[in-house]
Amino acid sequence: MLERDIPDLNLFMMCENPNPAAYTDCPAGYHIRPIRRDDMDFWYSVHFDCETGDISQHIAYMKDYFRRVYAPREDEFFTRCLVICGEDDLPLGTCFAWKVYDAVWTIHWFKVWKTHEGRGLGRALLSAVMNTVPPDGYPVYLHTQPSSYRAIGLYTDFGFSLLTDDVVGHRENHLSDAEPYLKYFMGTHYSRLTYACSDGTLHRAALCTEDNRF
């Protein structure tokens, strides 16, 4: 089985109590800062760095997503969205916490350039993002896919569990279909996965619009 064979399935995770042992500082030579307007070409494209060929349609999607979801709170976006950079101050990864539907906190658009994976950048970035969630902001949720199995392992370290809810808002949860792929690609890390059922707050909040905001 190859990574390209992993289907695009919905998975949802929830963290009620973060694990402080998972948090780390930035590796030497790197730093974390808020995203700037001149970083947006990076933000639009980094999430598709595994794609081959023309990614203009993906970038068009990201620009439209920004317009619909973040532009109404643009100043907050440029405060909350973080990037991790090398000594040249160029972004290598991004992630942020965002309150959606005026109800729940969620983790958004976590990605590090594939060429820079395995250096501890993602863990440091997620640590910084989790530190921005207010104490009363838990549980925190996120949406992911089985192709992000490395990130799922990292989320698990931080205290996230896979939701077993059948649906979240207008989206079906494909956990049962995704598990064979997680088991195959995660190897021994698969045994560390935990599971939880939410109290329905996220589901009810997400029903307020057909627009998926996380």
Short mmCIF file of the C-alpha atoms (twelve columns), coordinates in Angstrom:
data_MODEL
# 
_entry.id   MODEL 
# 
loop_
_atom_site.group_PDB 
_atom_site.id 
_atom_site.type_symbol 
_atom_site.label_atom_id 
_atom_site.label_alt_id 
_atom_site.label_comp_id 
_atom_site.label_asym_id 
_atom_site.label_seq_id 
_atom_site.Cartn_x 
_atom_site.Cartn_y 
_atom_site.Cartn_z 
_atom_site.pdbx_PDB_model_num 
ATOM 1   C CA . MET A 1   0.000   0.000  0.000   1 
ATOM 2   C CA . LEU A 2   1.279   3.476  -0.919  1 
ATOM 3   C CA . GLU A 3   0.515   6.833  0.669   1 
ATOM 4   C CA . ARG A 4   -1.142  7.967  -2.543  1 
ATOM 5   C CA . ASP A 5   -3.682  5.174  -2.048  1 
ATOM 6   C CA . ILE A 6   -5.032  6.736  1.171   1 
ATOM 7   C CA . PRO A 7   -8.511  8.140  0.465   1 
ATOM 8   C CA . ASP A 8   -9.595  11.615 1.542   1 
ATOM 9   C CA . LEU A 9   -11.727 10.767 4.585   1 
ATOM 10  C CA . ASN A 10  -13.028 12.905 7.445   1 
ATOM 11  C CA . LEU A 11  -11.557 12.379 10.903  1 
ATOM 12  C CA . PHE A 12  -12.169 14.487 13.981  1 
ATOM 13  C CA . MET A 13  -10.157 14.730 17.186  1 
ATOM 14  C CA . MET A 14  -10.773 16.284 20.600  1 
ATOM 15  C CA . CYS A 15  -8.444  17.300 23.426  1 
ATOM 16  C CA . GLU A 16  -10.031 17.791 26.847  1 
ATOM 17  C CA . ASN A 17  -6.833  17.852 28.911  1 
ATOM 18  C CA . PRO A 18  -3.565  18.665 27.112  1 
ATOM 19  C CA . ASN A 19  -0.482  16.661 27.994  1 
ATOM 20  C CA . PRO A 20  2.218   19.093 29.187  1 
ATOM 21  C CA . ALA A 21  4.940   16.465 28.682  1 
ATOM 22  C CA . ALA A 22  4.428   16.770 24.902  1 
ATOM 23  C CA . TYR A 23  5.284   20.470 24.756  1 
ATOM 24  C CA . THR A 24  8.712   21.573 23.514  1 
ATOM 25  C CA . ASP A 25  10.538  24.789 22.726  1 
ATOM 26  C CA . CYS A 26  11.838  25.716 19.279  1 
ATOM 27  C CA . PRO A 27  14.953  23.860 18.142  1 
ATOM 28  C CA . ALA A 28  18.086  25.982 17.965  1 
ATOM 29  C CA . GLY A 29  18.137  28.203 14.897  1 
ATOM 30  C CA . TYR A 30  14.352  28.491 14.579  1 
ATOM 31  C CA . HIS A 31  11.735  30.879 15.923  1 
ATOM 32  C CA . ILE A 32  7.955   31.284 15.915  1 
ATOM 33  C CA . ARG A 33  6.131   34.485 15.058  1 
ATOM 34  C CA . PRO A 34  2.704   35.616 13.811  1 
ATOM 35  C CA . ILE A 35  2.163   35.363 10.091  1 
ATOM 36  C CA . ARG A 36  2.540   38.550 8.052   1 
ATOM 37  C CA . ARG A 37  0.675   39.655 4.979   1 
ATOM 38  C CA . ASP A 38  3.730   39.084 2.816   1 
ATOM 39  C CA . ASP A 39  3.765   35.423 3.992   1 
ATOM 40  C CA . MET A 40  0.375   34.649 2.495   1 
ATOM 41  C CA . ASP A 41  1.686   33.063 -0.713  1 
ATOM 42  C CA . PHE A 42  3.412   30.545 1.562   1 
ATOM 43  C CA . TRP A 43  0.213   29.957 3.528   1 
ATOM 44  C CA . TYR A 44  -1.865  29.398 0.409   1 
ATOM 45  C CA . SER A 45  0.560   26.829 -1.011  1 
ATOM 46  C CA . VAL A 46  2.286   24.963 1.848   1 
ATOM 47  C CA . HIS A 47  -0.700  22.705 2.484   1 
ATOM 48  C CA . PHE A 48  -0.290  21.187 -0.967  1 
ATOM 49  C CA . ASP A 49  3.469   20.679 -1.073  1 
ATOM 50  C CA . CYS A 50  2.975   16.955 -1.733  1 
ATOM 51  C CA . GLU A 51  0.909   17.647 -4.835  1 
ATOM 52  C CA . THR A 52  2.443   17.322 -8.288  1 
ATOM 53  C CA . GLY A 53  1.705   19.476 -11.280 1 
ATOM 54  C CA . ASP A 54  -0.389  22.643 -11.306 1 
ATOM 55  C CA . ILE A 55  -1.689  23.542 -7.837  1 
ATOM 56  C CA . SER A 56  -3.408  26.762 -8.934  1 
ATOM 57  C CA . GLN A 57  -6.857  25.307 -8.200  1 
ATOM 58  C CA . HIS A 58  -5.770  24.456 -4.660  1 
ATOM 59  C CA . ILE A 59  -4.434  27.959 -4.144  1 
ATOM 60  C CA . ALA A 60  -7.676  29.417 -5.491  1 
ATOM 61  C CA . TYR A 61  -9.552  27.274 -2.955  1 
ATOM 62  C CA . MET A 62  -7.362  28.554 -0.097  1 
ATOM 63  C CA . LYS A 63  -7.866  32.161 -1.121  1 
ATOM 64  C CA . ASP A 64  -11.616 31.650 -1.209  1 
ATOM 65  C CA . TYR A 65  -11.507 29.838 2.164   1 
ATOM 66  C CA . PHE A 66  -9.604  32.751 3.679   1 
ATOM 67  C CA . ARG A 67  -12.161 35.177 2.278   1 
ATOM 68  C CA . ARG A 68  -15.103 33.231 3.686   1 
ATOM 69  C CA . VAL A 69  -13.741 32.144 7.071   1 
ATOM 70  C CA . TYR A 70  -10.962 34.486 8.186   1 
ATOM 71  C CA . ALA A 71  -11.366 37.779 6.332   1 
ATOM 72  C CA . PRO A 72  -14.267 38.921 8.553   1 
ATOM 73  C CA . ARG A 73  -11.807 38.668 11.489  1 
ATOM 74  C CA . GLU A 74  -8.689  39.515 9.510   1 
ATOM 75  C CA . ASP A 75  -6.813  41.345 12.269  1 
ATOM 76  C CA . GLU A 76  -7.337  38.368 14.572  1 
ATOM 77  C CA . PHE A 77  -6.068  35.987 11.892  1 
ATOM 78  C CA . PHE A 78  -2.804  37.902 11.580  1 
ATOM 79  C CA . THR A 79  -2.416  37.739 15.354  1 
ATOM 80  C CA . ARG A 80  -3.367  34.114 15.940  1 
ATOM 81  C CA . CYS A 81  -1.892  32.373 12.879  1 
ATOM 82  C CA . LEU A 82  1.683   31.368 13.700  1 
ATOM 83  C CA . VAL A 83  4.595   30.378 11.479  1 
ATOM 84  C CA . ILE A 84  7.865   28.696 12.392  1 
ATOM 85  C CA . CYS A 85  10.889  30.114 10.597  1 
ATOM 86  C CA . GLY A 86  14.573  29.492 10.132  1 
ATOM 87  C CA . GLU A 87  17.318  32.054 10.584  1 
ATOM 88  C CA . ASP A 88  16.308  33.747 7.312   1 
ATOM 89  C CA . ASP A 89  12.846  34.420 8.840   1 
ATOM 90  C CA . LEU A 90  11.095  32.567 5.994   1 
ATOM 91  C CA . PRO A 91  8.131   30.414 7.092   1 
ATOM 92  C CA . LEU A 92  8.594   26.647 7.136   1 
ATOM 93  C CA . GLY A 93  5.343   25.661 8.843   1 
ATOM 94  C CA . THR A 94  2.082   27.115 10.090  1 
ATOM 95  C CA . CYS A 95  -0.758  26.430 12.524  1 
ATOM 96  C CA . PHE A 96  -3.165  28.333 14.748  1 
ATOM 97  C CA . ALA A 97  -6.057  28.017 17.188  1 
ATOM 98  C CA . TRP A 98  -9.349  29.583 16.110  1 
ATOM 99  C CA . LYS A 99  -12.751 29.877 17.751  1 
ATOM 100 C CA . VAL A 100 -15.395 28.704 15.275  1 
ATOM 101 C CA . TYR A 101 -19.143 29.243 15.216  1 
ATOM 102 C CA . ASP A 102 -18.651 31.546 18.242  1 
ATOM 103 C CA . ALA A 103 -18.704 28.374 20.304  1 
ATOM 104 C CA . VAL A 104 -15.647 26.088 20.221  1 
ATOM 105 C CA . TRP A 105 -11.871 26.302 19.821  1 
ATOM 106 C CA . THR A 106 -10.266 24.361 16.980  1 
ATOM 107 C CA . ILE A 107 -6.794  23.776 15.554  1 
ATOM 108 C CA . HIS A 108 -6.430  25.004 11.969  1 
ATOM 109 C CA . TRP A 109 -4.179  24.273 9.012   1 
ATOM 110 C CA . PHE A 110 -1.242  22.561 10.730  1 
ATOM 111 C CA . LYS A 111 1.511   21.932 8.172   1 
ATOM 112 C CA . VAL A 112 5.302   21.930 7.914   1 
ATOM 113 C CA . TRP A 113 7.112   21.778 4.590   1 
ATOM 114 C CA . LYS A 114 7.706   18.101 3.902   1 
ATOM 115 C CA . THR A 115 11.422  18.773 3.334   1 
ATOM 116 C CA . HIS A 116 11.658  20.015 6.938   1 
ATOM 117 C CA . GLU A 117 9.727   17.245 8.678   1 
ATOM 118 C CA . GLY A 118 11.484  15.214 11.358  1 
ATOM 119 C CA . ARG A 119 13.310  18.179 12.913  1 
ATOM 120 C CA . GLY A 120 10.904  18.834 15.777  1 
ATOM 121 C CA . LEU A 121 9.420   21.897 14.082  1 
ATOM 122 C CA . GLY A 122 5.855   20.601 14.089  1 
ATOM 123 C CA . ARG A 123 5.979   19.706 17.785  1 
ATOM 124 C CA . ALA A 124 7.399   23.121 18.693  1 
ATOM 125 C CA . LEU A 125 4.804   24.886 16.547  1 
ATOM 126 C CA . LEU A 126 1.889   22.911 17.958  1 
ATOM 127 C CA . SER A 127 3.211   23.584 21.479  1 
ATOM 128 C CA . ALA A 128 3.119   27.315 20.812  1 
ATOM 129 C CA . VAL A 129 -0.374  27.098 19.324  1 
ATOM 130 C CA . MET A 130 -1.772  25.082 22.229  1 
ATOM 131 C CA . ASN A 131 -0.396  27.728 24.570  1 
ATOM 132 C CA . THR A 132 -2.635  30.308 22.854  1 
ATOM 133 C CA . VAL A 133 -5.837  28.441 23.751  1 
ATOM 134 C CA . PRO A 134 -7.464  30.118 26.765  1 
ATOM 135 C CA . PRO A 135 -7.880  27.964 29.904  1 
ATOM 136 C CA . ASP A 136 -11.655 27.905 29.419  1 
ATOM 137 C CA . GLY A 137 -11.262 26.973 25.736  1 
ATOM 138 C CA . TYR A 138 -11.203 23.215 26.266  1 
ATOM 139 C CA . PRO A 139 -12.135 20.845 24.826  1 
ATOM 140 C CA . VAL A 140 -10.280 21.785 21.621  1 
ATOM 141 C CA . TYR A 141 -11.182 20.064 18.349  1 
ATOM 142 C CA . LEU A 142 -9.649  19.523 14.934  1 
ATOM 143 C CA . HIS A 143 -10.467 17.987 11.570  1 
ATOM 144 C CA . THR A 144 -7.917  15.830 9.779   1 
ATOM 145 C CA . GLN A 145 -7.551  12.980 7.268   1 
ATOM 146 C CA . PRO A 146 -5.870  9.558  7.433   1 
ATOM 147 C CA . SER A 147 -3.169  10.803 5.046   1 
ATOM 148 C CA . SER A 148 -2.060  13.034 7.928   1 
ATOM 149 C CA . TYR A 149 -1.227  10.000 10.043  1 
ATOM 150 C CA . ARG A 150 2.076   11.518 11.208  1 
ATOM 151 C CA . ALA A 151 0.245   14.577 12.512  1 
ATOM 152 C CA . ILE A 152 -2.374  12.309 14.112  1 
ATOM 153 C CA . GLY A 153 0.397   10.633 16.073  1 
ATOM 154 C CA . LEU A 154 1.617   14.039 17.228  1 
ATOM 155 C CA . TYR A 155 -1.882  15.170 18.156  1 
ATOM 156 C CA . THR A 156 -2.191  12.004 20.226  1 
ATOM 157 C CA . ASP A 157 0.951   12.949 22.154  1 
ATOM 158 C CA . PHE A 158 -0.674  16.267 23.040  1 
ATOM 159 C CA . GLY A 159 -3.790  14.579 24.418  1 
ATOM 160 C CA . PHE A 160 -6.109  14.457 21.424  1 
ATOM 161 C CA . SER A 161 -8.450  11.500 20.954  1 
ATOM 162 C CA . LEU A 162 -10.231 10.393 17.790  1 
ATOM 163 C CA . LEU A 163 -13.922 11.178 17.978  1 
ATOM 164 C CA . THR A 164 -16.296 8.251  17.549  1 
ATOM 165 C CA . ASP A 165 -19.323 10.473 16.804  1 
ATOM 166 C CA . ASP A 166 -21.077 9.414  13.595  1 
ATOM 167 C CA . VAL A 167 -21.387 12.957 12.270  1 
ATOM 168 C CA . VAL A 168 -19.957 16.369 13.091  1 
ATOM 169 C CA . GLY A 169 -22.118 19.142 11.740  1 
ATOM 170 C CA . HIS A 170 -22.882 18.313 8.121   1 
ATOM 171 C CA . ARG A 171 -19.881 15.986 7.719   1 
ATOM 172 C CA . GLU A 172 -19.817 12.241 8.216   1 
ATOM 173 C CA . ASN A 173 -17.087 10.867 10.452  1 
ATOM 174 C CA . HIS A 174 -15.216 8.175  8.469   1 
ATOM 175 C CA . LEU A 175 -13.332 6.698  11.431  1 
ATOM 176 C CA . SER A 176 -14.174 3.065  10.705  1 
ATOM 177 C CA . ASP A 177 -13.119 3.412  7.056   1 
ATOM 178 C CA . ALA A 178 -9.919  5.249  7.978   1 
ATOM 179 C CA . GLU A 179 -8.672  2.920  10.712  1 
ATOM 180 C CA . PRO A 180 -7.174  0.262  8.400   1 
ATOM 181 C CA . TYR A 181 -5.006  2.971  6.823   1 
ATOM 182 C CA . LEU A 182 -3.997  4.373  10.200  1 
ATOM 183 C CA . LYS A 183 -3.082  0.904  11.442  1 
ATOM 184 C CA . TYR A 184 -1.001  0.183  8.348   1 
ATOM 185 C CA . PHE A 185 0.892   3.461  8.141   1 
ATOM 186 C CA . MET A 186 1.261   4.327  11.829  1 
ATOM 187 C CA . GLY A 187 2.851   1.009  12.772  1 
ATOM 188 C CA . THR A 188 3.516   0.716  16.504  1 
ATOM 189 C CA . HIS A 189 2.233   4.275  17.055  1 
ATOM 190 C CA . TYR A 190 -1.262  3.054  16.183  1 
ATOM 191 C CA . SER A 191 -1.578  1.417  19.613  1 
ATOM 192 C CA . ARG A 192 -1.263  4.843  21.268  1 
ATOM 193 C CA . LEU A 193 -4.469  6.156  19.685  1 
ATOM 194 C CA . THR A 194 -7.308  6.906  22.069  1 
ATOM 195 C CA . TYR A 195 -10.999 7.435  21.378  1 
ATOM 196 C CA . ALA A 196 -13.719 9.657  22.777  1 
ATOM 197 C CA . CYS A 197 -17.320 10.639 22.196  1 
ATOM 198 C CA . SER A 198 -18.082 14.354 22.360  1 
ATOM 199 C CA . ASP A 199 -20.986 15.935 24.216  1 
ATOM 200 C CA . GLY A 200 -22.403 17.192 20.908  1 
ATOM 201 C CA . THR A 201 -21.410 20.845 21.342  1 
ATOM 202 C CA . LEU A 202 -19.274 20.888 18.210  1 
ATOM 203 C CA . HIS A 203 -21.890 19.053 16.153  1 
ATOM 204 C CA . ARG A 204 -24.663 21.430 17.135  1 
ATOM 205 C CA . ALA A 205 -22.496 24.489 16.549  1 
ATOM 206 C CA . ALA A 206 -21.392 23.286 13.112  1 
ATOM 207 C CA . LEU A 207 -24.999 22.839 12.005  1 
ATOM 208 C CA . CYS A 208 -25.423 26.618 12.010  1 
ATOM 209 C CA . THR A 209 -23.968 26.847 8.493   1 
ATOM 210 C CA . GLU A 210 -23.305 24.667 5.472   1 
ATOM 211 C CA . ASP A 211 -19.831 26.224 5.337   1 
ATOM 212 C CA . ASN A 212 -17.195 24.020 7.002   1 
ATOM 213 C CA . ARG A 213 -15.074 26.361 9.086   1 
ATOM 214 C CA . PHE A 214 -12.454 23.971 10.438  1 
# 
